[in-house]
Amino acid sequence: MARVVTYKFNGVTKTIPFSFSRFHDMYEAAAAAEGVDIKNFLAMEQQLELTSRGQGIVKNFRQKEFARMGFSDIAFVREEE
């Protein structure tokens, strides 16, 4: 079953194919599709994972930073057979 990610970038809805062999998560796939460099973001996210006790902090950081970059509504699309 092929995975598909949908997202909005600067108000434009886009759909891209997704593979766990190429990307860690759907946020990385969306950034790669738009050519956004997220090296600094990934370094900060890793530091947060090492120092925080709960997943809520990392998730909140990820959502806010991607919103700041112009992304919104990033989600996997379920395909019904």
Secondary structure as a PSIPRED ss2 file (coil, helix, strand):
# PSIPRED VFORMAT (PSIPRED V4.0)

   1 M C   1.000  0.000  0.000
   2 A C   1.000  0.000  0.000
   3 R E   0.000  0.000  1.000
   4 V E   0.000  0.000  1.000
   5 V E   0.000  0.000  1.000
   6 T E   0.000  0.000  1.000
   7 Y E   0.000  0.000  1.000
   8 K E   0.000  0.000  1.000
   9 F E   0.000  0.000  1.000
  10 N C   1.000  0.000  0.000
  11 G C   1.000  0.000  0.000
  12 V E   0.000  0.000  1.000
  13 T E   0.000  0.000  1.000
  14 K E   0.000  0.000  1.000
  15 T E   0.000  0.000  1.000
  16 I E   0.000  0.000  1.000
  17 P E   0.000  0.000  1.000
  18 F E   0.000  0.000  1.000
  19 S C   1.000  0.000  0.000
  20 F C   1.000  0.000  0.000
  21 S C   1.000  0.000  0.000
  22 R C   1.000  0.000  0.000
  23 F C   1.000  0.000  0.000
  24 H C   1.000  0.000  0.000
  25 D C   1.000  0.000  0.000
  26 M H   0.000  1.000  0.000
  27 Y H   0.000  1.000  0.000
  28 E H   0.000  1.000  0.000
  29 A H   0.000  1.000  0.000
  30 A H   0.000  1.000  0.000
  31 A H   0.000  1.000  0.000
  32 A H   0.000  1.000  0.000
  33 A H   0.000  1.000  0.000
  34 E H   0.000  1.000  0.000
  35 G C   1.000  0.000  0.000
  36 V C   1.000  0.000  0.000
  37 D C   1.000  0.000  0.000
  38 I C   1.000  0.000  0.000
  39 K H   0.000  1.000  0.000
  40 N H   0.000  1.000  0.000
  41 F H   0.000  1.000  0.000
  42 L H   0.000  1.000  0.000
  43 A H   0.000  1.000  0.000
  44 M H   0.000  1.000  0.000
  45 E H   0.000  1.000  0.000
  46 Q H   0.000  1.000  0.000
  47 Q H   0.000  1.000  0.000
  48 L H   0.000  1.000  0.000
  49 E H   0.000  1.000  0.000
  50 L H   0.000  1.000  0.000
  51 T H   0.000  1.000  0.000
  52 S C   1.000  0.000  0.000
  53 R C   1.000  0.000  0.000
  54 G C   1.000  0.000  0.000
  55 Q H   0.000  1.000  0.000
  56 G H   0.000  1.000  0.000
  57 I H   0.000  1.000  0.000
  58 V H   0.000  1.000  0.000
  59 K H   0.000  1.000  0.000
  60 N H   0.000  1.000  0.000
  61 F H   0.000  1.000  0.000
  62 R H   0.000  1.000  0.000
  63 Q H   0.000  1.000  0.000
  64 K H   0.000  1.000  0.000
  65 E H   0.000  1.000  0.000
  66 F H   0.000  1.000  0.000
  67 A H   0.000  1.000  0.000
  68 R H   0.000  1.000  0.000
  69 M H   0.000  1.000  0.000
  70 G C   1.000  0.000  0.000
  71 F E   0.000  0.000  1.000
  72 S E   0.000  0.000  1.000
  73 D E   0.000  0.000  1.000
  74 I E   0.000  0.000  1.000
  75 A E   0.000  0.000  1.000
  76 F E   0.000  0.000  1.000
  77 V E   0.000  0.000  1.000
  78 R C   1.000  0.000  0.000
  79 E C   1.000  0.000  0.000
  80 E C   1.000  0.000  0.000
  81 E C   1.000  0.000  0.000
